[in-house]
């Protein structure tokens, strides 16, 4: 959170991001399965994880841009789509 200079109003997004990561790890309560595995019946893919507060690019819609406008804009990653 410090590197991206996000204010404290984004802490709720950070907590949701951490819970998402915690739910991907196996637990003894579920006989060494993760909550993610129990819900989706497939192993969690850790390659899809992103660093909270890191630089990312969001695509701009073709209807909102001209020929030489940028195809994406710089953003800060604050979590996954729910």
ABEGO torsion letter per residue (X at the ends): XAAAGBBAAAAAAAAAAAAAAAAABBBAAAGGBBAAAAAAGBBBBAAABBBBGBBBBBBBBAAABBAABBABBBBBBAEBBX
